[in-house]
Amino acid sequence: CTFYRFVFFTEINKKFSVVTGNNIFDFSKIIEIYKKSYITLGTSSPCIDTWGRSMKGFRDWIGPFCDSVLIYDNIEEMFGLREIIPLYVYNDNTCLFELIKETLYNTDRRRELIDKQKEWARNNTIDKQLSRILSDYFKKEFK
């Protein structure tokens, strides 16, 4: 998997400038990286050797607030968000490059995606999700 990611990002870097901050934990530096980025590329990969692909990246959601469009690979958990997050086929650089070009050069589509991503993120924070879950649970308990 690590070799694949190396090859994958090498191919991307041949066509586009890549800024990465995987090992940066200083929040102000993280924000700087997102502000320099036109695209926030979310990728799934195993987080444990024996697991299949898994989502990572609460940090990805900073991107839209820095005017960086979030694009993700087609991991199943993202299918419900494909209206607001363009999905590329995992391992398919051609598909990814087309999405990057679309979001770079179609400014109306870019703005629409960023606005929708910000709205979704604001409405789906962890505290709001917990509040909805508890509210639904206690409504059922007291009926």
ABEGO torsion letter per residue (X at the ends): XAAAAAAAAAAAAAABBBBBAAABABAAAAAAAAAABABBBBBBBBABAABBBBBBGAAAAAAAAAGBBBBBBABAAAAAAAAABBBBBBGBAAAAAAAAAAAAABAAAAAAAAAAAAAAAAAABAAAAAAAAAAAAAAAAAX
